[in-house]
């Protein structure tokens, strides 16, 4: 049966390829000229494979054996041989290729491969044929087998607990370069093809792929053969297969069947995402001007977690881990709800930016991730204004700037030469800087012009691959103003502009100020500044009018209506730091309470970052925190709490300064918690609910006696059966405070709860808490537990990571001492980032030396970018402790007088 269906696919191969657009819901057939143009573009794309062969269609027959953790398969690939060759080279990794043959069509002579050579280092299989292949069309058939892993790379399994015992589900994760672990293929973005997948699975299980099921046939032995409809032309990394004891709920939006899929028993927890997906899809169908092109769009919730990703945008079959998608009424918070919505909005945006139009090569990954980040933020703010998430863009921009200000940064559009470099490209620059730059450029050209440009880009490149300049061309055409030059400044070179604001003067009811452009850097202060064309918005405090200027050539002057302190980057859309002359800053700080909450956040964030980098007094942010009223916006107080969290880390090895910090920080945060209260109030807004968690966490970490006592009281009451003591919105943060301050008895109570828990989402959370103890002996017990085999395969690495946040050296040294075993807990694509992340919280340069030694012994040179960034962060922290903390310490002394 398997062979007969594959043969049918070959016989109707031409019809399948021609029909794929209709099956995928495309509105019109691609024009020949457009197809030729796309083929020409693909021929120019970066590739690690020879350019002499191109795939057009894959017919895959897959038979997984979940319990044995193996699979067998056959693939028939329609290829175009572009120049005569005797060898076909394609990607294959950890696969055993039993045989390969080629024919020019059904009924034509079949030629067996005379040699199959696998290259594990290059991830390739080379198929040699005795008789060279002429230019033309062929069908390449390969029979092969492979392994099912237990980490998220290729085809992998996830085990989870149920009332009837453990069960196992299968999923795939192919981005950036792991489709080759399941299918011998041209596993690069520009090699788009159609896919016809069929799978033999247990009859009582559900199989899922990108497209709807076309047929399901019962087989002997309690199995069935499921065949899926053919996909549109797409990149290999977007292919998906899942199998398990699943259940599905559906809704319809604009002719598309929306689905949510979970393991049995957890479907109600996905209802929010299903409802949200309707609203998101409706908005995107309108925004992009091209309706979602596939007949269905599923969101799958998978048990477990990954150190590399939380969700994946497979076309028509988005996969998320349960913790980023499901809302359990017993434990989920307002922050979880917003994360679930944001994840769905991000991955759904990819269905256009990434799937319908795919970057030509990983150099332009930001076209996928930066746009999805921006689009998710825009859509969340639009559809849920009550959450006030527009203020979150300050934090997202700040994370990008802090990464971008290190010497180890890279441009948004970066040169990617290897698979390791492709994996490393998924970082703050690609996501957060990409999103922040888009936000700035949209603000510069206007929302309508921006949307018109995006629509033109999507329409022109649908079902094809693109590079950044193709987007800028459409934006410029729509905006009718120069954009490309500004975009190039912010995407083709690294770093962060620093806008220096002079002291202002006022005459005749107008304020004049001079702006000078430098560069914000944290660890290369003597570097000659790069040059940017910087769109700047400014206003005088209290004025309604905003003035715009494009800083070019390093300098600009502004005349603002009204007299008063000058606020630069009004509205916080610009991607740059702003440093004020001392008098100008003092006047602005004195007017802090008159600023909009968004600009208060911006000024607070700038003051802290610039102070730590030595660009202005390090204590300025603390002075703002001292003057902030108790009833300031929740987001402002949340930012203040996070500044105190940062300082707590910096004082980890200085008990005297930490004691002074705790006293001051508690004096500021405790009254805010008293105003907010421990228990939610009817009608309170979402930011207040999130602030409550942040305050309890920060005060608990600072050692506030009142919080420690109340957290322990509620924990003990919950153990005694008081269900109201730990409502869902408090459960996680209270358990976190208790776990951090646990003794051996409490640690064992939490351990027992983790072992007994059947919800994979809650189980992972409880095991993670065991790694958060401040007690070194309990931290060591958690590390030993991580490698014991007791936690599920995807949880152990998370325990070690939790320990590293408070006991960095201990966790890193443990991981190095047990490196082979720890490696089994981390998917291969994550290892180059996982171990540097364990070390990056260190405060002394000795850890930087250890990390460098690890990388030199275990990573190729092309996979060390994350190591280098972690080393830069460690060295920067050491500089802060040496050069900035004495000023902080002196400022704290003055507060005690």
N, C-alpha and C positions, 0 to 999 in steps of 0.2 A: 504493500500500500504506500509505503513511503516513497519507494522508487517510482511508482506509477504517477504519483502526484508531481514529483520532481520532473519526470519526463513530460508530463502535460505542460508544466511551466516552460520547458525548453521549446516544445512544439509551438506554443503560443507566445514566445518571447517577444516578438515584434508587437503583437497585439497588447501584451501586458505593458510594455513601455509606453505605447501610444495611449493606452487606456488609463495609465496611472494618474495623469492630471485630473481626469473626470472622477476617478475613484476618490481622489483626495479633495474633491470639492472645489477645484480651481474654476474660476469664472470663464477663462478662455484659454485656447491652446497657445503655446509659445510660438512666436513668429520665427521662421527659419533664420532671418537675419539676427534676431536676438539670440537664438541658440548658437549661431556661429560666433557671435561676439563673446558669449559666455565661454565657449570652448577656447577661443583665443586667449581670454583672460586667464583661464585655468592653466594654459600652457606656460604662462609667465610666472605662475605661483612658485613659491619656494617648495622644494620637495626633497626628501631624503631617499626617494626611490628613482629609478631610471624613468625618463619621460617617454619611453617608446611604447608603453601600453597604458590604456585607460579603460577602467571598468564602466559599464553602463547599467548593469542590473545584477543583483545577487538573488538566487533562489536557494534558501537555506533550509535544511531538514535537520532538526535538533532533537536528540534523545537524552535528556538529563537523567542521571541516577543520583538523586539527592542524598540518599543514605550512604552510598559508596563515595560520594563527592567526586564523581567523574561524569563525563558526558561523551557520547559519540555523535558524529555529525557528518553530513555531506553538503557541500556547497557547489552549485553550478553558477559560474560567473560569466555573464556576457561581456566580452572585452573587445576593444578596438586596438589592433596592432597598428601603430602609426609608422613604424619603419621595420624592415625585416630584422628578425632576431631569432636566435636559437635558445635564448634563455629568458624566462619570465621571472622577475623578482617582485615579490609582494611582502606584506608584513605578516608575521606569525610569531607568537611568543608563548612558550610553554605548551605548545601543541605537538602531537605526534602525527605526522602526515603519512598515512598508509599508502596512498597512491594518488597519482594525478594524471589526467588525460585531457586532450584537447581535440576539438573537431570544429570544422567551419560551419556546421549546422546539423540539424537532425538528419540521420541517414547518410551522412558523409563519413569518410574514413576517420577513424579515431586513432590518434597517436598517443601512446603512453609516454610519460616522462621517463627518460633514461636515467636521470639522476635527480634526487631531491636533497638539497644541501641547506641545512638550517644554520643560521648565525645568531646565537643567543645575544651577543653583544650589540648587534645592529637590529635585532628583532625582525629578521627577515628569513624568508624561505626562497631559494632560487630553484626553479624548475627547468631542467635542461631537456631539450628535445633533439633527437638525432637528425631529424629533418627540419631545417630552419623554417620559420613561419613567415610567410609573405604578408605584406600589408593587407588588412581586411578585418572582417568580423569573425569571432570565434566564440565557442563555449568552452570554458575551462572548468573541469570537474575535479574536485578534491574530496577524498574520503579521509577523515581524520578523527582524532579524539583529544580530550583535554581534561584538566582538573577543575573542580569547583572549589574555590578558596573560601576562607571564612572572614576575609576582610574585603572592603568595598573596592575591588578592582577586577574587571572582567566579569565572568559569571561567578557569583558568590552566594553563600548560604548565610542565613541568620536564624539562630535557634532562640526560642522564646518559651516561657512557661504558660501552661494552661491548666485548668482543673483536672484534666485527664493526663497530664504529663507534658514533657517537652515536645515541641513540634518544630519543624524546619521549613522555612520558606526560601525561595530563590529569587534573586534579583540580578540585574546587570548594572555596572557603572563603567562607562567607556571613555569619558572625558578625563584627560586629554588624549591619551593614546593607548587605551586598553581594549578596544574592540578586537584588536589582534590576538587577544587572549581567548576569544571565543570563535572568531571567524578569520581564516586567512583572507586578507583584504588589503586594499590600498587605503590604509588607515591614516589619511590626512584630509584636512577640511576641504581642499579644492577638488578632491576626487569624489564629486557627488554622483550618486547612482540611486536607482530604485531598489527596494528590498521586498521580496516575497518570503515570509518566514512561516514555517510549519514546525510544530513541536509535538512529540509523543509524551504525554504526561499521565499521571494517575487519573482515573476516571472521576474520582470524587474531589479533585482539586480544580482550581481556576487558573487558567493561563491568560496572560495579559501581554499585549505588545502595543506598538505605536498606533496600529490601525484596528478597526473592529474585526471580530471573528467572521470569516467568510464561510467556514464550514467546520463541523465537528463530527468525527466518525468514530464509533465505538470499535475497539480492538479487543482481541483476546487478552486474558491475564489482567483484567481490571484496569485497562489503559484506554486512552482515546487519542486520536490524532486531531489536533487543532490547527487549522490553517487560517492565517490572517490575510486580510486584503493587502494589496500592494501599496507601498508608501509612495509619496512623491519623491522626486530627486532630492537627496539630502546627504549630509556627511555621515561617515560611519559612526562618529562619536555620539550621534543622536539616536541610534538604534537601541531598542529596549526589549527585554523579555523578563517576565516575572511569572512565578508559579507558586501556588500555595493554597492553604485552607483559608481562602479569602471570601469576603462578602462585599457587595457593591451597592451604592445608592446613586440615583441619577436625577438630573434635572435637565431642562432644555433652555437654551438661549440662542436666539438668532439662527435656528436651524442646526445648531451644534448640540450634541448630547454631551453634557458634562457629567463626570462621574467621580466619586470618591471610593477608594478601595482600601480596606483594612483587613488585618487578620480577624477572624470571627470573634465577635463579642465586643469590638471596639468601634463599630460603625457609628453609633450615636455621637461619639466624640469628634467625628469628622463633619458634622452637619454645618458648623460655622464656616468651614472652608468651602463646602459645597454652595452655601448661600452666597458667600463672598465672591466665589468664582463667577457667578452669574453677573453680578454688578461689575466686576473687573472686566470680564469679556465684553460686556455691552459697551463699556467705556473705551476699550482698546479697538473694538471694531469701528467705532466712530473716529477715534483719534488717528489711527493709521490709514484710514481711507480704503483699506482692503480687508474684508471680513476674514476671520480665522479660517484657514483653508481646509482643514481636515474635518471629517464627519464627527469625530469625538475627541474629547480632551479629558483624560483621567488624571486625578491626583492620588498617588499611592502613598500610604503611610507604612513605613518599614520599621520593625522593632530594631533596637540597637542604635548605634551611632558611629560616626566616622571622625577621625582626627583631621580629615581633609575637607569635607564638605557637609552641608546640612540638607541640601536638596539639589536635584539635577533636572534640567529642562528637557529631557527626552521628548521629541516631538509627539504630541498626543498622549504621552504617558509620563507625566512629571512624577518623579520619585522623591519623597521627602522622608526623613526619619521622623518617628512618632513625636519626638520632643519639639519639632518645629512645625507640626501640623495639627496634632490632636489636642483637644481641650478636655481634660478630665475634670469633671465638676468637683472632684474631691481635692484637687491639688492646683489647678490652673489659676493664674493670676491675670490681671489686666495686661501686664507686660507680655504674658504668653499669648494673649488674644491678639495683641498688636503684632507680635512676631509672626503668628500664624497668617494673619492677613498680609503682612509685608512679604513673607516668603511666597505666598500664592501670587501676589501681584508681581513680584520679581520674576518668578519662573514663567508666569503667563506672558510677561513682556518679552521674554526670550523667544516665544513662539513666532514673533516677528523679527526682533533683533537677535539673531543668532541662528534661528532655524529656517525661517523663510529667506532671510538674507544672512549669509554666514561670512565671517571674516575669511579672507583668502588664505591667510596663514596666521599662526599664533602671535606674530608681531602686532596684529590689530585686534587682539583679544578684547581690548577695551570697548570695541564696537559692540561686543556682546554684553560684557559685565558692567561697564560704566553706564551704558544706556539703561540696562535693566535696573541698576541701582537708582538712577535718577527717576526713571519712570515709576518705579515702585513708590518712591518717596512722594512724587507728585500726585499719584493716584490715591495713596493713603490719605494725604492731606485733603484731597478733593472729595473723596467719598466718606471720610470720617473727620469732618472739621472739629467735632467735639473732642477728639483726642489731642488736638493742638500739636500734631507731629511736625508741622512746618518748622518748629523750633529745633527739631532734631538735626537739621542740616548743619548746624554749627558744630555739633559733635562729630558728624561724619567728615566734614571738611577739616576739622582739627586733627583727626587721626591721620588723614592723608598728609597734611602739612608736616606733622611731626615726623612721619616716615620720610617725607620728601626732603627734609632739611638735613638729613644725614648724608655724608659723603658717599655712602653705598646705595643711594637712590638710583633710579633709572627713569627714562622718559616714559610717558604714557604709551606711545607707540615705540616699541622696543625691538631690538634685534633678537630673535629667538632662533637658535641653531640646532638645539637638541631637545629630546623628550624631557630631560631633566629641567632644562630652561623653560619649557612650556609649562610644566607643573609649578615651577617657582613664580610664574607670571601671575598666578591667582593671588594677588596681594593688595595692600591698601592703595597702591598707586593705580592699579587697573580698576579697582572697584570704586573706592572713595574719591580719589582725585579725578578719575574719569567722570564720575557723577557730578562732582563739584564744578568742574570745568564746563560741563554741559549746562548746569544751572546758571553759571555766569554768562555763557554765550547766549542762552535763551533770553536772559534778562537784558542783554545788550541789543539783540535784534528784535525782540518782542515775541510774545507767545504765538500770535497768529502766523507771522513770517516763519518762525521756527517750525511750527507744525506743518506748514505748507512745504517747507524744505524736506522735512522727514518723510512726508507722504510721497514726494517726488522720488526720494532715494529708495524707499521701499518698493514703489511701483517699478522703477527702472531696473532693480536688481533682484526682483523676486525669483526664487528658485535658483539663485546663483550666489557667487562669492564677490566680495567687495573689499576695498581698502578705504582708509579714512578720507583721502582726498575726494573720493566720489561723493561722500556725504557733504563735504564743505562746498563742493560745486553746486549742489542743490540748495543748500542753505543760502549761499551768496545770491543765487538766482532769485530765490523767494524774497530775501531781505532787501535786495537792491542796494547793498552796502558791503564794503570789504569785511570779510570775516576770516577768510583762509589765513591771512597773515597772523592775526591774533591767535587763531586756533593752532597754527604751527608753533608759535612761541610757547604755548602751554602744553602741547602734546609731543613735540619733536625734540624738546630739550628738557632736562630735569630741573628740579629746584623750585624755589618759592620766591616771588618778588617780595621785597620789603618796601612799603611806601612810608617814607619819612615825612611827617607833617610838621611844618614850621610853626612857631608862635604866630597867632593870628592878630590882625588889626582891624578895627572897625571905623569906617568913616561914612557919613551920609546914609546911615541905615543899612550898610552893606559890610560884610566881613570878607577880607582878603586873606588867602593862605597859599603857601607854596608847597608843592608836593615834589619830592625827589625819590627816584627809584633806586634801591639797592637790592641786596639779596639776603634773605633770612637763612642763616645756617647755624647749626648747633655744634658741629665738630670740625669745621674748616673756616674759622673766622677771617683768615687772611686771604681767602680766595677772591680773585677778581670777579665782581658781580657780573652775571649774565644780563642780557637786556631783554625786556619784554615790552610789548604794547599792552598796557593794563587799563581795562575799563573801570573807572572809579565813580562811585556815587557818594555824595557828601551832602550834609545839611547842618545848619546851626541848630542847637538843641532847642526844641519847642517850635521850630518852624515847620510848616507843612510842605513846602516846596523842597524838592531834591534836585541838586545840580549834578550834571554828568560831565566827565572829561575823560579823554583817552590819553593816558600818560605815555608819551613817545619820546625817544631820545633821552630818557632818564629824568625828565622834568616836566612839570605843568603848573599853571597857576589857576586858581579858582576864585571867583567872586560869588559869594553866597548872599541871598537875601536875608536880612535880619542881622542883629548883633548878638553874639553869645558864643559859648564853647562850640567847637567844630567837631562833628562826628563824621569820620571817614569810614567808608564801607557801610553806609546806612542801609539797613535791610539785609546785610550779611550775605550778599550774593557773590561777592568777589573772592577769587582765590589768591589771596595774598595776606601777609601780616601787615599791621599798621603800628608804627611806633611814633609817638607824639613827642614834641619838644616838652621839657619839664613843665613849663607854665601851662601849655595847652593841655597836657595830661591832667594836671591838678584841677584845672577848671572843669574838665569833662568828668573827672571822678567826683567832684563836688556836686555835679548834676546827675549823678548815677540814678537817683530815684525818679528823675524825669524822663528817662529813656524808656522806650518800648521794651518789653521783656526780651524780644529777640535781640535787640541791640545791647541790653544788659548782659545777656549771655555772651555776645560777641566780645564786649569789652572785658568781662571777667576772664574769658578764655584767653584772649590776647595778653592780658596783663600777666597771667600765670605763665604762659609759654615764654614770653619775652623776658620775664624775670628769671626763669630757670636758665635761659640761654645767655644771660648777662647783657641783654639789650636795654634793660631798665631795672630799677630796684627790685630785687627778688621778693620783697615784702609787699609790693603794691597790691597784689591780689588779696593778701590777708587783710590789708587796710580796707579794701572794698568789702570783704566778707564781714569785717567788724561793723561797717556802716550799713549793711543791708538790713532792711526792716524785716521783722518776723513774718509779716504777711506778704512778702515779695512772691513773685510767681514761683510755683513749685519747681519748674525747670531750673530756675536760678539757684534755688537752694539745693537742688540735686547736683548742680555743677560744683557748688561750694563743698558739698559733702565729698565729691570725688577728688577735689583738690586736697582735702584733709586725708583721704585714703592714700593719695600719692605721697604726701609728706610722712604718713605713718610708715610707708615702705622705706623712704629715705632715712628714717630714724631707727630702722630695725636694729642697728648695732650701736646705738647711742641712747642709753636708757634715760640719761638726764634730759636730753632734748625731747625725747618722746614723751616724758612725763609732762613737760611744759606744753607741748603740742596738744596732748590729750586734754589738759585742763582748759586750754583756750577753745579747742574745737568743741568740746562738750558744752562749754558755756554758750556757744553759738547755736549748736544743733538741738540741744535738749529742749529749749523753749519752742522750737519749731515743731518737734514731735509732740510736745504737750498741746500745741494748738491743733495739730492734725489728729492726734489721738491714736490709740492702738487699734481701735475697731472702726470699720468703715461706717460712714454715716449716710443716711438716705440722701440721694441726690448729689453726692460728691462727684467731682469730675475725675476723668481718667488720670490727668497728671498728678492729682493729689494721692490717688491710690498707689501710683508708682513711687512717688516721693516717700510715702510711709515705709515701703520696703527698703528704700535706699537709706533712710534715716536709721532704721533699726539695725541694718547691716553695719553702717559706719560707726554708730555709737557702740554697738557690741564689739566691734574690732578695736575701738579706742579704749575699751574697758570701762564704759559707763556702768556704775554699779546698779542704777535703777533699771537699765535695760537688761543687764545680766540676770538680775533677780526676777524680773517679769517674764523673761524668756524661759527661764528654768521653771517658774511656777506654771506657766501654760503647758510646758512639756510634761511635767509631772501630772498635771490635771488630765491631760489627754491620755496618758497611760492608765490613769484611774477610771477612764471611761467617759470623761466630760467631752463630748463631741464638739461643743461650742468653744472650747479653749483654743483650738487650732483651726480656725476657719481656713478655707483654701487660700485666701489672699495672704495669710500669715504663715502657713505651714512651712514653706520652704525657707523663708528667712529666719524664722524662729529655730528650726532645726539646724540651720547653719550656725547661728550664734551658740546653740547648745553643743554642736559638734566641735566647734573651734575651742571651746572651753571644757571639753569633756574630760572626765577621769576614766579610769579603766572600766569601771562598772557601766557608765553611760555609753562608752564606746562599744562595749559588748551588747548593750541593748540595741543600739543602732545596727550593729552587725547582724544580730538575730533577725531584726526587722527586714534587712536587705535579703537575707537568705530565704525568708518566708514569703516575700513579696512575689506576686505573679504578674503584675503589670510590668512589662519590660521598661516602660518609661520611668515609673517610680523606682524600680529596682536599680536602674543606672544612677538615678539621683541619690539614692541612699548609699550605694557603694562609693560614689564620689564624695559624699560627706565624710566618710571614714578617712579620707585623705586630707581633710582640712584641719585636723587637730593641731593646736599650737604646741602640744607636748611632743618632744622629739621621740620619745619611746613609742608613743601611739602612732606617730608618723611612720616609724620604721615598721610597725606591725602592718600598717596599711600597704606599704611597699611590698612586704613579703606576701600579703594577701593577693596583690595584683598578679603575681606570678604563680599562684597556687593552683590555678585551674578551676577554682570555685566560681569566680565571676564569669559571665559569658565572654566569648572571645573579643567582642568589641568594647568591653567595659574596662579591662585591665589597664590599658594605656591611659584611660581617663583618670584612674585612681592615681597613677604616677604623676600625671600632670597636675592633679589637685594638690598633691604633696609639695610639688615644686613651687607653688605660689607662696608658701611660708617657709619651706625648708629647701631652698634652691640647690645648694651644694649637695645636700644629702640625696635628693631625688636624682640629680644628674650623675653623681658618683655611683649610685645604685644601678641606674640604667647602663652605665658604661661597664660595670662589673658583670652585668647579666645581658650584655648586648644581643647575643644570638636569640635569647628567649624573648626579650622585649621586641625585637624585630618582627617576631611572629604575631605580635599584637597590633602592629601598625601596618596599614597597607603600603605597598612599596612606593607608591606615588607620594606618600606623606613623610617618609623617613627623613628626607633632606630638610624638612621643616620642623618635624616633631622634636628632634633632639636639640636643635638650637632654641626652640621655644621653651624647653625645660630649663635651659641655662640663662635665658635672656633677662630674668628678673634679678640676677646677681648684682651685687653692689661693688664688687672688687674685681680688678683686672686679672687676678689669678684664674678666675673662671673663664675669662676670655682666652687665656692660654690653653686651658683644658679643652675648650670648644674647638679651638684651632687644631689641636692635636687630633681630636676626634675626626674632624673633617678631612685632614690630610691622610688619615689612615683608612677612612671608610667611604669617602665621596670623591667622585671624579671632579675635576676642576670646574666643569660646567654645571655642577649641582651645588655649588657652595655659596650662592648669592644669599640665601637665607641665613647661613652661618655668618657670613660677613656682616649682614645687617644686625644680627644678634650681638656680635662682637662690638659693633659701633654703639649699640644701645647700652651695653655694659660699660664701655669706656665713657660714654656721655654721663651715665649715672655717677660714675666715680668722679668726674669733673664737677658735677653738681654738688656732691657731698663735700668736695674740697673747697670749691670757690663760692657756692651759693648758701650752703647751710649755715655757715657762721653768721651771715646777715640775718637769716631766719631766726637763728637762736637768739641773737641780740634783740631782735624785734619782739620775740616772745618774752624775753626778760623785761622789756619795758612795759608790757601789758600787765605784768604782775605787780608793778609798783603802785 
